[in-house]
Amino acid sequence: IATNRADYLTLIMFNDKISPANISFLTRYGIVGIYTTIVLALAQFIRGSLFSGPNSIMFEELPQVDALWNFISDIYLLRTVDEYMIETEYFERLIYIYRDPQVLLYWTKEKKQIIGIYTTFVLVVARLLRTILQTSQTIMFNELPYVDRIWHLLSDIYLVREHLYLFIEEQLFAKLLFLYRSPETLIKYTKLKYE
């Protein structure tokens, strides 16, 4: 309907009644459906990016997650060795940990670093003093004449364990302990045999 008045804007539009097939689920509700969909999607995106912090902050800002990571690794290992009953118990504990924020914070609380530094210092000083003051104890291990026989014994223990011959492994390990308890026997065992 066209009027010839100067204060009206005349707009003539030609619209197809058929929309593309890939957006037909929006266009069947008309312009109101498209507008509502865009507004709701935009509102959901803004709400998710701005206001999702309080719900996820207790999981994203944990101070020390090593203990929790080790616990989850234990669950994975239990699953790989087919220990499903123990895995189920561990998984129930994990769910309990995640449901209670106080337990979660207890598991992930930051450890006191000064104790670790002090312990490391004491162990290093003790090791240094032990190596300086007790060299006579290590002479029998450092000055062995021919250590290939000990090396072969250790390789045999490894191979027997790998093939699950546990009784033979126990005997070989007892032989190794017997050798290391007696310095004379260890030196006799490691002497090079001349033919």
C-alpha positions as YAML, in Angstrom:
chain: A
units: angstrom
residues:
- id: 1
  name: ILE
  ca: [0.00, 0.00, 0.00]
- id: 2
  name: ALA
  ca: [1.74, 3.07, -1.15]
- id: 3
  name: THR
  ca: [0.86, 6.52, -0.03]
- id: 4
  name: ASN
  ca: [2.16, 9.61, -1.61]
- id: 5
  name: ARG
  ca: [2.69, 11.53, 1.57]
- id: 6
  name: ALA
  ca: [6.18, 12.95, 2.15]
- id: 7
  name: ASP
  ca: [6.36, 12.06, 5.86]
- id: 8
  name: TYR
  ca: [6.12, 8.27, 5.24]
- id: 9
  name: LEU
  ca: [8.94, 6.01, 4.11]
- id: 10
  name: THR
  ca: [7.89, 3.56, 1.52]
- id: 11
  name: LEU
  ca: [9.53, 0.14, 1.78]
- id: 12
  name: ILE
  ca: [8.86, -2.63, -0.68]
- id: 13
  name: MET
  ca: [10.16, -6.11, 0.28]
- id: 14
  name: PHE
  ca: [10.20, -9.40, -1.56]
- id: 15
  name: ASN
  ca: [10.63, -12.42, 0.76]
- id: 16
  name: ASP
  ca: [10.84, -16.03, -0.21]
- id: 17
  name: LYS
  ca: [8.48, -18.20, 1.74]
- id: 18
  name: ILE
  ca: [10.95, -21.10, 1.51]
- id: 19
  name: SER
  ca: [14.00, -21.06, 3.80]
- id: 20
  name: PRO
  ca: [17.15, -23.16, 3.41]
- id: 21
  name: ALA
  ca: [16.82, -26.68, 4.76]
- id: 22
  name: ASN
  ca: [19.69, -26.41, 7.20]
- id: 23
  name: ILE
  ca: [18.01, -23.65, 9.26]
- id: 24
  name: SER
  ca: [14.42, -24.78, 8.88]
- id: 25
  name: PHE
  ca: [14.18, -25.63, 12.57]
- id: 26
  name: LEU
  ca: [14.60, -21.90, 13.32]
- id: 27
  name: THR
  ca: [12.59, -20.38, 10.51]
- id: 28
  name: ARG
  ca: [9.44, -22.40, 11.04]
- id: 29
  name: TYR
  ca: [8.80, -20.28, 14.15]
- id: 30
  name: GLY
  ca: [9.42, -17.08, 12.21]
- id: 31
  name: ILE
  ca: [11.48, -14.07, 13.20]
- id: 32
  name: VAL
  ca: [10.48, -14.45, 16.85]
- id: 33
  name: GLY
  ca: [12.01, -17.94, 16.95]
- id: 34
  name: ILE
  ca: [15.28, -16.77, 15.42]
- id: 35
  name: TYR
  ca: [15.47, -13.76, 17.75]
- id: 36
  name: THR
  ca: [14.67, -15.88, 20.84]
- id: 37
  name: THR
  ca: [17.28, -18.47, 19.89]
- id: 38
  name: ILE
  ca: [20.02, -15.86, 19.40]
- id: 39
  name: VAL
  ca: [19.14, -14.02, 22.61]
- id: 40
  name: LEU
  ca: [19.04, -17.23, 24.68]
- id: 41
  name: ALA
  ca: [22.33, -18.50, 23.24]
- id: 42
  name: LEU
  ca: [24.03, -15.16, 23.88]
- id: 43
  name: ALA
  ca: [22.64, -15.00, 27.43]
- id: 44
  name: GLN
  ca: [23.80, -18.54, 28.14]
- id: 45
  name: PHE
  ca: [27.30, -17.75, 26.86]
- id: 46
  name: ILE
  ca: [27.57, -14.57, 28.94]
- id: 47
  name: ARG
  ca: [26.25, -16.27, 32.06]
- id: 48
  name: GLY
  ca: [28.63, -19.19, 31.60]
- id: 49
  name: SER
  ca: [31.69, -17.01, 31.08]
- id: 50
  name: LEU
  ca: [30.98, -14.49, 33.83]
- id: 51
  name: PHE
  ca: [29.12, -16.32, 36.57]
- id: 52
  name: SER
  ca: [30.44, -19.91, 36.49]
- id: 53
  name: GLY
  ca: [33.38, -19.03, 38.76]
- id: 54
  name: PRO
  ca: [31.83, -19.74, 42.17]
- id: 55
  name: ASN
  ca: [30.78, -23.24, 41.10]
- id: 56
  name: SER
  ca: [34.15, -24.25, 39.68]
- id: 57
  name: ILE
  ca: [36.54, -22.29, 41.90]
- id: 58
  name: MET
  ca: [36.76, -25.06, 44.49]
- id: 59
  name: PHE
  ca: [38.04, -27.43, 41.80]
- id: 60
  name: GLU
  ca: [40.27, -25.03, 39.85]
- id: 61
  name: GLU
  ca: [42.03, -23.30, 42.75]
- id: 62
  name: LEU
  ca: [43.16, -26.29, 44.82]
- id: 63
  name: PRO
  ca: [46.50, -25.60, 46.52]
- id: 64
  name: GLN
  ca: [48.33, -28.96, 46.18]
- id: 65
  name: VAL
  ca: [46.80, -31.73, 44.09]
- id: 66
  name: ASP
  ca: [49.63, -34.30, 44.20]
- id: 67
  name: ALA
  ca: [47.94, -36.53, 46.80]
- id: 68
  name: LEU
  ca: [44.69, -36.47, 44.84]
- id: 69
  name: TRP
  ca: [46.54, -37.21, 41.60]
- id: 70
  name: ASN
  ca: [48.29, -40.18, 43.22]
- id: 71
  name: PHE
  ca: [44.93, -41.46, 44.48]
- id: 72
  name: ILE
  ca: [43.44, -41.26, 40.97]
- id: 73
  name: SER
  ca: [46.53, -43.00, 39.58]
- id: 74
  name: ASP
  ca: [46.01, -45.78, 42.12]
- id: 75
  name: ILE
  ca: [42.45, -46.23, 40.86]
- id: 76
  name: TYR
  ca: [43.76, -46.49, 37.30]
- id: 77
  name: LEU
  ca: [46.36, -49.07, 38.34]
- id: 78
  name: LEU
  ca: [43.74, -51.12, 40.16]
- id: 79
  name: ARG
  ca: [41.64, -51.15, 37.01]
- id: 80
  name: THR
  ca: [44.58, -52.30, 34.88]
- id: 81
  name: VAL
  ca: [45.28, -55.26, 37.17]
- id: 82
  name: ASP
  ca: [41.58, -56.23, 37.30]
- id: 83
  name: GLU
  ca: [41.11, -55.55, 41.02]
- id: 84
  name: TYR
  ca: [37.56, -54.29, 40.56]
- id: 85
  name: MET
  ca: [36.38, -54.63, 44.16]
- id: 86
  name: ILE
  ca: [39.24, -52.53, 45.53]
- id: 87
  name: GLU
  ca: [38.81, -50.10, 42.63]
- id: 88
  name: THR
  ca: [35.15, -49.69, 43.55]
- id: 89
  name: GLU
  ca: [36.09, -48.88, 47.16]
- id: 90
  name: TYR
  ca: [38.68, -46.34, 46.05]
- id: 91
  name: PHE
  ca: [36.24, -44.79, 43.59]
- id: 92
  name: GLU
  ca: [33.63, -44.42, 46.35]
- id: 93
  name: ARG
  ca: [36.26, -42.67, 48.47]
- id: 94
  name: LEU
  ca: [37.05, -40.36, 45.55]
- id: 95
  name: ILE
  ca: [33.38, -39.44, 45.19]
- id: 96
  name: TYR
  ca: [33.22, -38.78, 48.95]
- id: 97
  name: ILE
  ca: [36.29, -36.53, 48.68]
- id: 98
  name: TYR
  ca: [34.76, -34.51, 45.84]
- id: 99
  name: ARG
  ca: [31.37, -34.17, 47.51]
- id: 100
  name: ASP
  ca: [32.69, -32.67, 50.76]
- id: 101
  name: PRO
  ca: [34.66, -29.42, 50.29]
- id: 102
  name: GLN
  ca: [36.34, -29.74, 53.70]
- id: 103
  name: VAL
  ca: [37.66, -33.22, 52.89]
- id: 104
  name: LEU
  ca: [38.79, -31.99, 49.47]
- id: 105
  name: LEU
  ca: [40.71, -29.12, 51.07]
- id: 106
  name: TYR
  ca: [42.21, -31.51, 53.63]
- id: 107
  name: TRP
  ca: [43.50, -33.75, 50.84]
- id: 108
  name: THR
  ca: [44.91, -30.84, 48.86]
- id: 109
  name: LYS
  ca: [46.18, -28.54, 51.58]
- id: 110
  name: GLU
  ca: [49.63, -27.16, 51.07]
- id: 111
  name: LYS
  ca: [52.35, -28.91, 52.97]
- id: 112
  name: LYS
  ca: [54.80, -26.98, 55.08]
- id: 113
  name: GLN
  ca: [57.89, -26.46, 52.95]
- id: 114
  name: ILE
  ca: [60.28, -25.66, 55.80]
- id: 115
  name: ILE
  ca: [60.04, -29.21, 57.14]
- id: 116
  name: GLY
  ca: [61.05, -30.59, 53.75]
- id: 117
  name: ILE
  ca: [64.00, -28.22, 53.48]
- id: 118
  name: TYR
  ca: [65.12, -29.04, 57.03]
- id: 119
  name: THR
  ca: [64.83, -32.79, 56.40]
- id: 120
  name: THR
  ca: [66.78, -32.52, 53.16]
- id: 121
  name: PHE
  ca: [69.52, -30.54, 54.90]
- id: 122
  name: VAL
  ca: [69.81, -33.08, 57.73]
- id: 123
  name: LEU
  ca: [69.94, -36.01, 55.29]
- id: 124
  name: VAL
  ca: [72.62, -34.37, 53.14]
- id: 125
  name: VAL
  ca: [74.78, -33.51, 56.15]
- id: 126
  name: ALA
  ca: [74.36, -37.04, 57.57]
- id: 127
  name: ARG
  ca: [75.31, -38.59, 54.24]
- id: 128
  name: LEU
  ca: [78.37, -36.34, 53.97]
- id: 129
  name: LEU
  ca: [79.51, -37.17, 57.50]
- id: 130
  name: ARG
  ca: [78.94, -40.88, 56.92]
- id: 131
  name: THR
  ca: [81.05, -40.91, 53.76]
- id: 132
  name: ILE
  ca: [83.86, -38.97, 55.46]
- id: 133
  name: LEU
  ca: [83.95, -40.95, 58.69]
- id: 134
  name: GLN
  ca: [83.15, -44.49, 57.55]
- id: 135
  name: THR
  ca: [85.27, -45.21, 54.51]
- id: 136
  name: SER
  ca: [86.41, -48.57, 55.89]
- id: 137
  name: GLN
  ca: [82.89, -49.97, 55.46]
- id: 138
  name: THR
  ca: [82.81, -49.14, 51.76]
- id: 139
  name: ILE
  ca: [86.29, -50.39, 50.88]
- id: 140
  name: MET
  ca: [85.02, -53.96, 50.57]
- id: 141
  name: PHE
  ca: [82.45, -52.83, 48.01]
- id: 142
  name: ASN
  ca: [84.60, -50.35, 46.11]
- id: 143
  name: GLU
  ca: [87.67, -52.58, 45.82]
- id: 144
  name: LEU
  ca: [86.14, -55.85, 44.68]
- id: 145
  name: PRO
  ca: [88.51, -57.62, 42.28]
- id: 146
  name: TYR
  ca: [86.06, -58.96, 39.67]
- id: 147
  name: VAL
  ca: [82.42, -57.87, 39.92]
- id: 148
  name: ASP
  ca: [81.13, -59.66, 36.83]
- id: 149
  name: ARG
  ca: [80.10, -62.67, 38.89]
- id: 150
  name: ILE
  ca: [77.97, -60.43, 41.14]
- id: 151
  name: TRP
  ca: [76.55, -58.79, 38.02]
- id: 152
  name: HIS
  ca: [75.61, -62.19, 36.58]
- id: 153
  name: LEU
  ca: [73.98, -63.17, 39.87]
- id: 154
  name: LEU
  ca: [71.88, -59.98, 39.82]
- id: 155
  name: SER
  ca: [70.94, -60.59, 36.18]
- id: 156
  name: ASP
  ca: [69.87, -64.13, 37.05]
- id: 157
  name: ILE
  ca: [67.68, -62.81, 39.88]
- id: 158
  name: TYR
  ca: [66.06, -60.36, 37.47]
- id: 159
  name: LEU
  ca: [65.41, -63.00, 34.81]
- id: 160
  name: VAL
  ca: [64.01, -65.48, 37.30]
- id: 161
  name: ARG
  ca: [61.67, -62.82, 38.70]
- id: 162
  name: GLU
  ca: [60.56, -61.88, 35.20]
- id: 163
  name: HIS
  ca: [59.57, -65.50, 34.50]
- id: 164
  name: LEU
  ca: [57.90, -65.80, 37.92]
- id: 165
  name: TYR
  ca: [60.12, -68.61, 39.23]
- id: 166
  name: LEU
  ca: [59.82, -67.27, 42.74]
- id: 167
  name: PHE
  ca: [61.39, -70.19, 44.57]
- id: 168
  name: ILE
  ca: [64.58, -69.95, 42.50]
- id: 169
  name: GLU
  ca: [64.56, -66.20, 42.94]
- id: 170
  name: GLU
  ca: [64.37, -66.63, 46.70]
- id: 171
  name: GLN
  ca: [67.39, -68.98, 46.65]
- id: 172
  name: LEU
  ca: [69.45, -66.63, 44.48]
- id: 173
  name: PHE
  ca: [68.54, -63.67, 46.65]
- id: 174
  name: ALA
  ca: [69.53, -65.60, 49.79]
- id: 175
  name: LYS
  ca: [72.89, -66.32, 48.12]
- id: 176
  name: LEU
  ca: [73.34, -62.61, 47.40]
- id: 177
  name: LEU
  ca: [72.55, -61.70, 51.02]
- id: 178
  name: PHE
  ca: [74.95, -64.36, 52.26]
- id: 179
  name: LEU
  ca: [77.71, -62.91, 50.07]
- id: 180
  name: TYR
  ca: [77.15, -59.34, 51.26]
- id: 181
  name: ARG
  ca: [77.08, -60.32, 54.94]
- id: 182
  name: SER
  ca: [80.55, -61.82, 54.89]
- id: 183
  name: PRO
  ca: [83.36, -59.70, 53.39]
- id: 184
  name: GLU
  ca: [85.71, -62.70, 53.10]
- id: 185
  name: THR
  ca: [83.15, -64.73, 51.15]
- id: 186
  name: LEU
  ca: [82.40, -61.75, 48.91]
- id: 187
  name: ILE
  ca: [86.08, -61.30, 48.09]
- id: 188
  name: LYS
  ca: [86.51, -65.05, 47.44]
- id: 189
  name: TYR
  ca: [83.43, -65.04, 45.20]
- id: 190
  name: THR
  ca: [84.64, -62.08, 43.16]
- id: 191
  name: LYS
  ca: [88.25, -63.25, 42.69]
- id: 192
  name: LEU
  ca: [89.21, -63.92, 39.13]
- id: 193
  name: LYS
  ca: [89.62, -67.63, 38.56]
- id: 194
  name: TYR
  ca: [92.74, -68.69, 36.70]
- id: 195
  name: GLU
  ca: [92.70, -71.85, 34.66]
...
